[in-house]
Amino acid sequence: MKEDRFLTGILIGIALLVVASLSVFFLRKDTDTYLPEDSPAAIVHNYIFALQNEDFERAYSYLAADENKPSYTTFLRDVATTNQDSVQIGEAEITGETASVQLIFTNMGGGLFLDRQYEYIETAFLIKENGGWKILNMQNAYWYWDWYQAKN
């Protein structure tokens, strides 16, 4: 009789843990979302988030109307052929009508028995255009592109 109560207690505990974990999984809020477009860091975040969600039209809309801006077709071709593991948006620095945003990339590399994490820092450059921030250049950065390299 005592063993039956102990076993029943264990089974009830397991059932409660399963219900709690399923509740947390299904009721948690999705923290990845678009940010208000009021700062250079938010524009870079939204650009990267749009690319990750394959919302290419929205991502393309964050690019500055520069003479070296790729066509939408070229943009689609180039974003479809590249990949990064992870990016973290760092500090932003605003100077008048221009801004720079630090990007910290994390890539996994290595072989069968040796996995390493590599980090490198790049900078996104933005310009104020029609009252809002637009990406002018993301040198060697996330999924496409360095307009200055394309220009030379």
N, C-alpha and C positions, 0 to 999 in steps of 0.2 A: 504494500500500500504506500509506504514511504517513497519507494523508488518510482512509483507511478506519478506522485506529486512532483518529484524532482524532475522527471522527464517532461511532464506537462509544463512545468515552469520554464524549462529550457526551450521547449517548442514555442511557447507564448512569447518569450524574449526574442527568439529568432524572427517570429512573425512581426513583432513590433519594429524590429530593426529594418526588416524588408519594407514595411509600410512607410517608415520614416524616411528611408533612403529614396524610395520612389516619389514620395511627396516633395522632397527637396529637389529632386531631379526635374519633375514636371512643373513645379511652382516657382522655380527660380527665375529671376528676370534676366533677360539677355542684355549684358552690359555693352556689347558692341553695337553702336548705332552712329548715325550721322550727328555731328556736332553743329551748333549754330555757326554760321559762316561769318564770324565777326573778328577772326584773328588769323594770322598766317599759319600758326600751328594747327588750328582747326581746319583750314583749307587743305593742308598737307594730309592730316588725318582722314578727311573726307575723300580725298583723291585715292589714298591707299585703300580705304574701306570700300570705295566703289569698285576698284580693280579686283579686290578679293571677292566681291560679290558679283563679279562679271557684269556690273552696270557701267559698261564702257562709254555710253553716251554721257552719263553724269561725270565720269572721270575726265573725259575729253573736255567737258565744259569748264573744268578748273584750270585749263592751260591758257596762258596769256596769248592774245592775238598778236603774236610777234611775226616778223617776216620769215622766220625759220620754223614756224609751227607746222608740224606735219599734217598732211591731209588725214581725214578720219580713217580712210582705208589703210594708209600706212601705219597709223597709230594702232589700229586693230591687229594688223599683221605682226607688229613688233611686240605688243603686249601678250599675244598668244604664244610667243616662242621663248619667253623668259620666265624665270622663277626665282624667288627668294624664300628662305625659311621663315624669317621673322624680322620685324622692324619695330623700333621703339622711337617715338618722337621725343626729342630732347628740347633744349632751350631755344627760344626764338628771340631774335634781336631785330628791332625795327628802327630804321633810320630814314625818317621822312617818308618818301613814297616807295621805298624798297625795304625788304626784310629778308632775313635768312633764318632757316630752321635747321637745327642739328638732327640728323637721323642716325640711329645706332642699329646697324644690321648684325644679325646673328645667323650664321650658317653652320650647319653640321657637316663635318667632313671626316675622312679617315677611311679605314678599311674594314675588313671582316672582324678583327679583334681590337681595333684601335679607333674609337670614335672620339672626335675632338670638336669642340665648339669654337668657332672663329668669330670674332667681333671686329667690325671696322666702322668708322664714322665717316659720313658724307654730309653734304650740306645742300639743302633746297633753297633756291633763291626765288623770291616772289616780288611782284610789282603791283602797285595799286592801279587798278584799271576800272574806270567808270564807277568809282566809289567802293569797289570791292577788291579783295586780294586775289591775284591769279599767279599760278606757278610759271615762272620764266625759265627755270633750269633746275634740274635735279641731277647733278653731275654723277655719272656712273651709278645711279641709284635706281631704286625700286622699279622693276619691270620696264624699263624703257626710260630713260632717254637722256641724252645730253645734246641739247640743241646746238651748243657751241661746237661740239665735235662734228655734228652734221654739217655745220656751216663751213668748216675748214676743209 
